[in-house]
Amino acid sequence: PAGVAGMSDVGAALTKIAETQAPFASRGDDSGTNKAELRLWKLAGIDAQGASGGWYRETGSGMGATLNTGTAMGAYIMTDRATWIAFGNKGDYEIAVEGDPKMFNQYGIILVNPEKHPSVKVEAGQTFIDWVLSDEGQAAIAGYEVDGQQLFFPNAGG
């Protein structure tokens, strides 16, 4: 409805969504994904949560429930690629905006501090971290696919 399909500038896309008051479903649950979404609205200079008109709707739910709600109401939804690819109820929905580096979602791995949490299995945890960061671990991450699509793009080597 906002004409953002094929755009690669997330700020411009969010601006068009807000200007047209096209329905937008947000998790609204203070999760990492929700915080990333709100950061992108802020970068676009838009207070989506304070917007009038009812076009911006917070579900207060997890990503799967928000995707179901959003697709049912014909809304735009911001999600990560892995969740979208694995989501089974897409209907005729497609990715509208992609490719903006501002949407990059970096994952990391850290060992829990054993001084604060004495039950942590430090040796096993470090073994796992070492494997994830190894060539073998990075290849396993890169090779993980759903429906022939790579979900994660490792970058421990650089």
MARDO-46854 format. One record per atom (N, C-alpha, C): x, y, z; atom name; residue number from 0. Coordinates in nm, 3 decimals. Layout:
N
SEBA       px       py       pz  segu  bati
SEBA        X        Y        Z    CA   NUM
...
REM end
This chain:
158
SEBA       px       py       pz  segu  bati
SEBA    0.080   -0.122    0.000     N     0
SEBA    0.000    0.000    0.000    CA     0
SEBA    0.084    0.128    0.000     C     0
SEBA    0.206    0.123    0.055     N     1
SEBA    0.290    0.244    0.059    CA     1
SEBA    0.384    0.253   -0.059     C     1
SEBA    0.389    0.149   -0.142     N     2
SEBA    0.475    0.150   -0.259    CA     2
SEBA    0.623    0.139   -0.227     C     2
SEBA    0.657    0.058   -0.128     N     3
SEBA    0.797    0.046   -0.089    CA     3
SEBA    0.865   -0.079   -0.144     C     3
SEBA    0.791   -0.163   -0.215     N     4
SEBA    0.848   -0.287   -0.268    CA     4
SEBA    0.969   -0.257   -0.356     C     4
SEBA    1.078   -0.327   -0.330     N     5
SEBA    1.199   -0.312   -0.408    CA     5
SEBA    1.293   -0.205   -0.357     C     5
SEBA    1.253   -0.133   -0.255     N     6
SEBA    1.340   -0.028   -0.201    CA     6
SEBA    1.454   -0.089   -0.121     C     6
SEBA    1.567   -0.020   -0.116     N     7
SEBA    1.680   -0.067   -0.036    CA     7
SEBA    1.718    0.033    0.073     C     7
SEBA    1.649    0.146    0.080     N     8
SEBA    1.673    0.246    0.184    CA     8
SEBA    1.562    0.235    0.287     C     8
SEBA    1.595    0.174    0.401     N     9
SEBA    1.492    0.147    0.502    CA     9
SEBA    1.432    0.276    0.556     C     9
SEBA    1.510    0.382    0.570     N    10
SEBA    1.457    0.509    0.619    CA    10
SEBA    1.354    0.567    0.525     C    10
SEBA    1.383    0.564    0.396     N    11
SEBA    1.288    0.614    0.296    CA    11
SEBA    1.161    0.529    0.295     C    11
SEBA    1.177    0.398    0.310     N    12
SEBA    1.061    0.308    0.312    CA    12
SEBA    0.974    0.335    0.434     C    12
SEBA    1.036    0.349    0.551     N    13
SEBA    0.958    0.378    0.671    CA    13
SEBA    0.889    0.513    0.662     C    13
SEBA    0.955    0.610    0.601     N    14
SEBA    0.893    0.741    0.582    CA    14
SEBA    0.768    0.729    0.495     C    14
SEBA    0.776    0.652    0.387     N    15
SEBA    0.660    0.633    0.299    CA    15
SEBA    0.547    0.561    0.372     C    15
SEBA    0.583    0.461    0.454     N    16
SEBA    0.482    0.389    0.531    CA    16
SEBA    0.411    0.485    0.626     C    16
SEBA    0.488    0.568    0.695     N    17
SEBA    0.429    0.664    0.790    CA    17
SEBA    0.345    0.769    0.717     C    17
SEBA    0.397    0.822    0.607     N    18
SEBA    0.325    0.928    0.534    CA    18
SEBA    0.192    0.879    0.479     C    18
SEBA    0.189    0.753    0.434     N    19
SEBA    0.066    0.697    0.378    CA    19
SEBA   -0.021    0.631    0.485     C    19
SEBA    0.032    0.625    0.606     N    20
SEBA   -0.034    0.556    0.718    CA    20
SEBA   -0.074    0.414    0.680     C    20
SEBA    0.016    0.349    0.606     N    21
SEBA   -0.006    0.209    0.572    CA    21
SEBA    0.006    0.126    0.700     C    21
SEBA   -0.076    0.025    0.716     N    22
SEBA   -0.071   -0.054    0.839    CA    22
SEBA    0.069   -0.113    0.862     C    22
SEBA    0.114   -0.105    0.985     N    23
SEBA    0.244   -0.161    1.024    CA    23
SEBA    0.225   -0.234    1.156     C    23
SEBA    0.263   -0.363    1.159     N    24
SEBA    0.254   -0.443    1.281    CA    24
SEBA    0.391   -0.455    1.344     C    24
SEBA    0.400   -0.413    1.469     N    25
SEBA    0.525   -0.418    1.545    CA    25
SEBA    0.512   -0.520    1.657     C    25
SEBA    0.622   -0.585    1.690     N    26
SEBA    0.619   -0.676    1.805    CA    26
SEBA    0.577   -0.601    1.931     C    26
SEBA    0.634   -0.485    1.954     N    27
SEBA    0.599   -0.406    2.072    CA    27
SEBA    0.627   -0.479    2.202     C    27
SEBA    0.728   -0.565    2.202     N    28
SEBA    0.754   -0.648    2.320    CA    28
SEBA    0.889   -0.621    2.385     C    28
SEBA    0.956   -0.516    2.346     N    29
SEBA    1.086   -0.477    2.401    CA    29
SEBA    1.195   -0.580    2.375     C    29
SEBA    1.175   -0.663    2.274     N    30
SEBA    1.277   -0.762    2.235    CA    30
SEBA    1.387   -0.693    2.155     C    30
SEBA    1.492   -0.766    2.127     N    31
SEBA    1.599   -0.712    2.044    CA    31
SEBA    1.550   -0.669    1.907     C    31
SEBA    1.462   -0.750    1.848     N    32
SEBA    1.406   -0.715    1.717    CA    32
SEBA    1.323   -0.588    1.726     C    32
SEBA    1.242   -0.576    1.831     N    33
SEBA    1.161   -0.456    1.851    CA    33
SEBA    1.248   -0.333    1.872     C    33
SEBA    1.354   -0.348    1.948     N    34
SEBA    1.445   -0.234    1.970    CA    34
SEBA    1.513   -0.192    1.840     C    34
SEBA    1.551   -0.291    1.758     N    35
SEBA    1.613   -0.259    1.629    CA    35
SEBA    1.514   -0.185    1.539     C    35
SEBA    1.389   -0.230    1.539     N    36
SEBA    1.285   -0.163    1.460    CA    36
SEBA    1.268   -0.018    1.505     C    36
SEBA    1.257    0.003    1.636     N    37
SEBA    1.238    0.139    1.689    CA    37
SEBA    1.358    0.228    1.659     C    37
SEBA    1.478    0.169    1.659     N    38
SEBA    1.598    0.245    1.624    CA    38
SEBA    1.589    0.292    1.479     C    38
SEBA    1.539    0.207    1.391     N    39
SEBA    1.527    0.244    1.249    CA    39
SEBA    1.421    0.353    1.229     C    39
SEBA    1.310    0.344    1.301     N    40
SEBA    1.210    0.452    1.293    CA    40
SEBA    1.273    0.583    1.339     C    40
SEBA    1.348    0.578    1.448     N    41
SEBA    1.411    0.700    1.502    CA    41
SEBA    1.510    0.758    1.401     C    41
SEBA    1.591    0.670    1.338     N    42
SEBA    1.685    0.717    1.236    CA    42
SEBA    1.613    0.785    1.120     C    42
SEBA    1.490    0.740    1.093     N    43
SEBA    1.410    0.801    0.985    CA    43
SEBA    1.340    0.929    1.033     C    43
SEBA    1.354    0.961    1.162     N    44
SEBA    1.293    1.082    1.216    CA    44
SEBA    1.144    1.068    1.243     C    44
SEBA    1.100    0.945    1.270     N    45
SEBA    0.958    0.919    1.289    CA    45
SEBA    0.934    0.858    1.427     C    45
SEBA    0.837    0.913    1.499     N    46
SEBA    0.794    0.856    1.627    CA    46
SEBA    0.673    0.768    1.599     C    46
SEBA    0.699    0.647    1.554     N    47
SEBA    0.591    0.556    1.514    CA    47
SEBA    0.500    0.523    1.632     C    47
SEBA    0.558    0.501    1.749     N    48
SEBA    0.477    0.465    1.865    CA    48
SEBA    0.381    0.579    1.904     C    48
SEBA    0.421    0.701    1.880     N    49
SEBA    0.337    0.815    1.914    CA    49
SEBA    0.251    0.863    1.799     C    49
SEBA    0.254    0.791    1.688     N    50
SEBA    0.181    0.834    1.569    CA    50
SEBA    0.030    0.824    1.590     C    50
SEBA   -0.041    0.913    1.523     N    51
SEBA   -0.187    0.908    1.529    CA    51
SEBA   -0.240    0.833    1.407     C    51
SEBA   -0.362    0.795    1.413     N    52
SEBA   -0.426    0.731    1.299    CA    52
SEBA   -0.440    0.581    1.311     C    52
SEBA   -0.376    0.521    1.408     N    53
SEBA   -0.392    0.378    1.430    CA    53
SEBA   -0.322    0.288    1.330     C    53
SEBA   -0.239    0.344    1.242     N    54
SEBA   -0.171    0.262    1.142    CA    54
SEBA   -0.059    0.179    1.203     C    54
SEBA    0.001    0.226    1.313     N    55
SEBA    0.111    0.155    1.379    CA    55
SEBA    0.053    0.078    1.496     C    55
SEBA    0.061   -0.055    1.488     N    56
SEBA   -0.001   -0.139    1.590    CA    56
SEBA    0.101   -0.232    1.653     C    56
SEBA    0.106   -0.229    1.784     N    57
SEBA    0.196   -0.316    1.859    CA    57
SEBA    0.119   -0.439    1.904     C    57
SEBA    0.174   -0.557    1.872     N    58
SEBA    0.105   -0.681    1.908    CA    58
SEBA    0.140   -0.726    2.050     C    58
SEBA    0.256   -0.686    2.101     N    59
SEBA    0.299   -0.734    2.232    CA    59
SEBA    0.330   -0.882    2.230     C    59
SEBA    0.361   -0.934    2.113     N    60
SEBA    0.380   -1.078    2.093    CA    60
SEBA    0.518   -1.107    2.036     C    60
SEBA    0.549   -1.234    2.028     N    61
SEBA    0.672   -1.278    1.964    CA    61
SEBA    0.663   -1.260    1.813     C    61
SEBA    0.771   -1.296    1.746     N    62
SEBA    0.779   -1.271    1.602    CA    62
SEBA    0.678   -1.353    1.523     C    62
SEBA    0.661   -1.480    1.555     N    63
SEBA    0.566   -1.564    1.481    CA    63
SEBA    0.424   -1.511    1.491     C    63
SEBA    0.382   -1.475    1.612     N    64
SEBA    0.247   -1.422    1.632    CA    64
SEBA    0.231   -1.287    1.561     C    64
SEBA    0.336   -1.205    1.565     N    65
SEBA    0.330   -1.075    1.497    CA    65
SEBA    0.321   -1.093    1.346     C    65
SEBA    0.395   -1.189    1.292     N    66
SEBA    0.385   -1.217    1.149    CA    66
SEBA    0.244   -1.262    1.112     C    66
SEBA    0.186   -1.350    1.193     N    67
SEBA    0.049   -1.396    1.166    CA    67
SEBA   -0.050   -1.281    1.175     C    67
SEBA   -0.038   -1.198    1.278     N    68
SEBA   -0.128   -1.083    1.294    CA    68
SEBA   -0.110   -0.985    1.178     C    68
SEBA    0.015   -0.953    1.148     N    69
SEBA    0.043   -0.856    1.043    CA    69
SEBA   -0.005   -0.900    0.906     C    69
SEBA    0.019   -1.026    0.872     N    70
SEBA   -0.027   -1.073    0.741    CA    70
SEBA   -0.179   -1.076    0.735     C    70
SEBA   -0.245   -1.109    0.847     N    71
SEBA   -0.392   -1.112    0.850    CA    71
SEBA   -0.451   -0.972    0.833     C    71
SEBA   -0.381   -0.869    0.882     N    72
SEBA   -0.435   -0.733    0.871    CA    72
SEBA   -0.378   -0.656    0.753     C    72
SEBA   -0.298   -0.722    0.669     N    73
SEBA   -0.243   -0.657    0.551    CA    73
SEBA   -0.139   -0.551    0.585     C    73
SEBA   -0.062   -0.576    0.689     N    74
SEBA    0.034   -0.477    0.738    CA    74
SEBA    0.177   -0.508    0.695     C    74
SEBA    0.258   -0.404    0.695     N    75
SEBA    0.402   -0.423    0.685    CA    75
SEBA    0.452   -0.475    0.819     C    75
SEBA    0.557   -0.556    0.816     N    76
SEBA    0.614   -0.615    0.937    CA    76
SEBA    0.765   -0.617    0.920     C    76
SEBA    0.838   -0.584    1.025     N    77
SEBA    0.983   -0.594    1.019    CA    77
SEBA    1.026   -0.721    1.093     C    77
SEBA    1.098   -0.806    1.022     N    78
SEBA    1.145   -0.931    1.081    CA    78
SEBA    1.284   -0.962    1.027     C    78
SEBA    1.349   -1.056    1.090     N    79
SEBA    1.478   -1.101    1.039    CA    79
SEBA    1.455   -1.203    0.928     C    79
SEBA    1.551   -1.214    0.840     N    80
SEBA    1.538   -1.302    0.724    CA    80
SEBA    1.519   -1.449    0.764     C    80
SEBA    1.592   -1.495    0.864     N    81
SEBA    1.583   -1.636    0.904    CA    81
SEBA    1.441   -1.670    0.949     C    81
SEBA    1.382   -1.584    1.030     N    82
SEBA    1.245   -1.609    1.075    CA    82
SEBA    1.148   -1.605    0.958     C    82
SEBA    1.166   -1.510    0.868     N    83
SEBA    1.076   -1.499    0.753    CA    83
SEBA    1.085   -1.622    0.664     C    83
SEBA    1.205   -1.667    0.636     N    84
SEBA    1.221   -1.783    0.548    CA    84
SEBA    1.157   -1.907    0.611     C    84
SEBA    1.170   -1.921    0.743     N    85
SEBA    1.114   -2.037    0.811    CA    85
SEBA    0.964   -2.024    0.837     C    85
SEBA    0.909   -1.905    0.826     N    86
SEBA    0.768   -1.879    0.854    CA    86
SEBA    0.681   -1.948    0.749     C    86
SEBA    0.584   -2.024    0.794     N    87
SEBA    0.505   -2.106    0.702    CA    87
SEBA    0.375   -2.045    0.654     C    87
SEBA    0.340   -1.926    0.697     N    88
SEBA    0.209   -1.869    0.667    CA    88
SEBA    0.222   -1.738    0.589     C    88
SEBA    0.308   -1.738    0.486     N    89
SEBA    0.339   -1.615    0.414    CA    89
SEBA    0.225   -1.564    0.327     C    89
SEBA    0.138   -1.653    0.282     N    90
SEBA    0.036   -1.611    0.187    CA    90
SEBA    0.103   -1.553    0.064     C    90
SEBA    0.060   -1.435    0.020     N    91
SEBA    0.122   -1.372   -0.097    CA    91
SEBA    0.222   -1.263   -0.055     C    91
SEBA    0.260   -1.264    0.071     N    92
SEBA    0.359   -1.167    0.121    CA    92
SEBA    0.497   -1.196    0.067     C    92
SEBA    0.573   -1.091    0.042     N    93
SEBA    0.712   -1.102   -0.003    CA    93
SEBA    0.795   -0.997    0.069     C    93
SEBA    0.926   -1.016    0.067     N    94
SEBA    1.016   -0.916    0.125    CA    94
SEBA    1.004   -0.789    0.042     C    94
SEBA    0.977   -0.677    0.109     N    95
SEBA    0.958   -0.550    0.038    CA    95
SEBA    1.085   -0.466    0.037     C    95
SEBA    1.159   -0.466    0.147     N    96
SEBA    1.277   -0.381    0.161    CA    96
SEBA    1.391   -0.467    0.212     C    96
SEBA    1.504   -0.461    0.142     N    97
SEBA    1.622   -0.535    0.186    CA    97
SEBA    1.747   -0.469    0.132     C    97
SEBA    1.859   -0.503    0.193     N    98
SEBA    1.987   -0.458    0.142    CA    98
SEBA    2.046   -0.335    0.209     C    98
SEBA    1.971   -0.270    0.298     N    99
SEBA    2.024   -0.152    0.366    CA    99
SEBA    2.114   -0.198    0.481     C    99
SEBA    2.240   -0.154    0.483     N   100
SEBA    2.331   -0.193    0.592    CA   100
SEBA    2.278   -0.157    0.731     C   100
SEBA    2.188   -0.060    0.740     N   101
SEBA    2.132   -0.024    0.870    CA   101
SEBA    2.045   -0.136    0.927     C   101
SEBA    2.005   -0.231    0.842     N   102
SEBA    1.923   -0.342    0.888    CA   102
SEBA    2.007   -0.463    0.928     C   102
SEBA    2.138   -0.452    0.917     N   103
SEBA    2.227   -0.563    0.952    CA   103
SEBA    2.207   -0.601    1.098     C   103
SEBA    2.193   -0.728    1.125     N   104
SEBA    2.167   -0.778    1.260    CA   104
SEBA    2.279   -0.873    1.301     C   104
SEBA    2.378   -0.821    1.368     N   105
SEBA    2.497   -0.897    1.407    CA   105
SEBA    2.469   -0.986    1.529     C   105
SEBA    2.512   -1.109    1.521     N   106
SEBA    2.508   -1.200    1.636    CA   106
SEBA    2.649   -1.212    1.691     C   106
SEBA    2.659   -1.242    1.818     N   107
SEBA    2.788   -1.263    1.881    CA   107
SEBA    2.782   -1.382    1.974     C   107
SEBA    2.897   -1.421    2.024     N   108
SEBA    2.904   -1.533    2.118    CA   108
SEBA    3.001   -1.496    2.229     C   108
SEBA    2.957   -1.514    2.353     N   109
SEBA    3.042   -1.485    2.469    CA   109
SEBA    3.024   -1.595    2.573     C   109
SEBA    3.124   -1.613    2.653     N   110
SEBA    3.119   -1.709    2.762    CA   110
SEBA    3.060   -1.640    2.885     C   110
SEBA    2.966   -1.704    2.949     N   111
SEBA    2.907   -1.649    3.071    CA   111
SEBA    3.015   -1.643    3.179     C   111
SEBA    3.017   -1.535    3.253     N   112
SEBA    3.118   -1.512    3.357    CA   112
SEBA    3.102   -1.614    3.470     C   112
SEBA    3.199   -1.705    3.488     N   113
SEBA    3.187   -1.807    3.592    CA   113
SEBA    3.198   -1.750    3.734     C   113
SEBA    3.253   -1.630    3.747     N   114
SEBA    3.259   -1.568    3.880    CA   114
SEBA    3.120   -1.523    3.925     C   114
SEBA    3.038   -1.485    3.831     N   115
SEBA    2.902   -1.443    3.863    CA   115
SEBA    2.805   -1.560    3.861     C   115
SEBA    2.838   -1.663    3.783     N   116
SEBA    2.752   -1.780    3.768    CA   116
SEBA    2.838   -1.905    3.781     C   116
SEBA    2.864   -1.950    3.905     N   117
SEBA    2.958   -2.060    3.929    CA   117
SEBA    2.921   -2.193    3.864     C   117
SEBA    2.795   -2.210    3.826     N   118
SEBA    2.755   -2.338    3.766    CA   118
SEBA    2.790   -2.348    3.617     C   118
SEBA    2.844   -2.241    3.560     N   119
SEBA    2.880   -2.241    3.419    CA   119
SEBA    2.989   -2.345    3.392     C   119
SEBA    2.971   -2.419    3.285     N   120
SEBA    3.071   -2.519    3.244    CA   120
SEBA    3.169   -2.450    3.151     C   120
SEBA    3.271   -2.390    3.212     N   121
SEBA    3.365   -2.304    3.140    CA   121
SEBA    3.435   -2.378    3.027     C   121
SEBA    3.486   -2.497    3.055     N   122
SEBA    3.562   -2.570    2.953    CA   122
SEBA    3.474   -2.606    2.834     C   122
SEBA    3.354   -2.658    2.863     N   123
SEBA    3.263   -2.695    2.754    CA   123
SEBA    3.219   -2.570    2.676     C   123
SEBA    3.191   -2.462    2.748     N   124
SEBA    3.152   -2.338    2.683    CA   124
SEBA    3.261   -2.284    2.592     C   124
SEBA    3.385   -2.287    2.641     N   125
SEBA    3.496   -2.237    2.560    CA   125
SEBA    3.520   -2.327    2.439     C   125
SEBA    3.501   -2.459    2.457     N   126
SEBA    3.515   -2.552    2.345    CA   126
SEBA    3.412   -2.518    2.236     C   126
SEBA    3.290   -2.489    2.279     N   127
SEBA    3.186   -2.453    2.183    CA   127
SEBA    3.220   -2.321    2.112     C   127
SEBA    3.262   -2.222    2.187     N   128
SEBA    3.300   -2.093    2.127    CA   128
SEBA    3.412   -2.111    2.026     C   128
SEBA    3.513   -2.189    2.064     N   129
SEBA    3.625   -2.213    1.973    CA   129
SEBA    3.577   -2.279    1.844     C   129
SEBA    3.482   -2.374    1.857     N   130
SEBA    3.430   -2.441    1.738    CA   130
SEBA    3.351   -2.343    1.651     C   130
SEBA    3.263   -2.263    1.712     N   131
SEBA    3.184   -2.167    1.634    CA   131
SEBA    3.274   -2.073    1.555     C   131
SEBA    3.385   -2.032    1.615     N   132
SEBA    3.476   -1.938    1.550    CA   132
SEBA    3.574   -2.004    1.453     C   132
SEBA    3.579   -2.137    1.456     N   133
SEBA    3.671   -2.210    1.368    CA   133
SEBA    3.619   -2.212    1.224     C   133
SEBA    3.705   -2.251    1.132     N   134
SEBA    3.662   -2.265    0.992    CA   134
SEBA    3.547   -2.363    0.980     C   134
SEBA    3.555   -2.474    1.056     N   135
SEBA    3.449   -2.575    1.053    CA   135
SEBA    3.317   -2.518    1.103     C   135
SEBA    3.321   -2.447    1.214     N   136
SEBA    3.199   -2.386    1.269    CA   136
SEBA    3.140   -2.282    1.176     C   136
SEBA    3.226   -2.199    1.118     N   137
SEBA    3.180   -2.096    1.025    CA   137
SEBA    3.117   -2.159    0.901     C   137
SEBA    3.175   -2.270    0.855     N   138
SEBA    3.119   -2.341    0.740    CA   138
SEBA    2.982   -2.401    0.774     C   138
SEBA    2.969   -2.453    0.897     N   139
SEBA    2.841   -2.510    0.939    CA   139
SEBA    2.733   -2.401    0.944     C   139
SEBA    2.769   -2.285    0.995     N   140
SEBA    2.674   -2.173    1.000    CA   140
SEBA    2.635   -2.131    0.859     C   140
SEBA    2.733   -2.114    0.773     N   141
SEBA    2.707   -2.072    0.635    CA   141
SEBA    2.625   -2.175    0.559     C   141
SEBA    2.642   -2.302    0.593     N   142
SEBA    2.573   -2.408    0.522    CA   142
SEBA    2.432   -2.435    0.569     C   142
SEBA    2.389   -2.368    0.674     N   143
SEBA    2.254   -2.391    0.726    CA   143
SEBA    2.153   -2.323    0.636     C   143
SEBA    2.063   -2.402    0.579     N   144
SEBA    1.965   -2.349    0.484    CA   144
SEBA    1.825   -2.399    0.517     C   144
SEBA    1.728   -2.322    0.481     N   145
SEBA    1.588   -2.362    0.484    CA   145
SEBA    1.532   -2.332    0.345     C   145
SEBA    1.470   -2.431    0.285     N   146
SEBA    1.416   -2.416    0.149    CA   146
SEBA    1.521   -2.366    0.051     C   146
SEBA    1.645   -2.413    0.068     N   147
SEBA    1.753   -2.378   -0.022    CA   147
SEBA    1.807   -2.237   -0.005     C   147
SEBA    1.767   -2.168    0.101     N   148
SEBA    1.814   -2.031    0.125    CA   148
SEBA    1.902   -2.025    0.250     C   148
SEBA    2.017   -1.966    0.235     N   149
SEBA    2.110   -1.950    0.347    CA   149
SEBA    2.049   -1.852    0.447     C   149
SEBA    2.050   -1.892    0.577     N   150
SEBA    1.989   -1.806    0.678    CA   150
SEBA    2.088   -1.716    0.750     C   150
SEBA    2.211   -1.763    0.765     N   151
SEBA    2.309   -1.688    0.843    CA   151
SEBA    2.438   -1.672    0.763     C   151
SEBA    2.505   -1.561    0.786     N   152
SEBA    2.625   -1.527    0.711    CA   152
SEBA    2.738   -1.499    0.809     C   152
SEBA    2.819   -1.602    0.837     N   153
SEBA    2.923   -1.588    0.939    CA   153
SEBA    3.033   -1.492    0.895     C   153
SEBA    3.092   -1.425    0.994     N   154
SEBA    3.199   -1.332    0.961    CA   154
SEBA    3.307   -1.328    1.069     C   154
SEBA    3.329   -1.441    1.136     N   155
SEBA    3.430   -1.444    1.243    CA   155
SEBA    3.571   -1.421    1.189     C   155
SEBA    3.591   -1.448    1.063     N   156
SEBA    3.723   -1.429    1.004    CA   156
SEBA    3.750   -1.286    0.962     C   156
SEBA    3.657   -1.199    0.979     N   157
SEBA    3.681   -1.062    0.936    CA   157
SEBA    3.556   -0.986    0.934     C   157
REM end
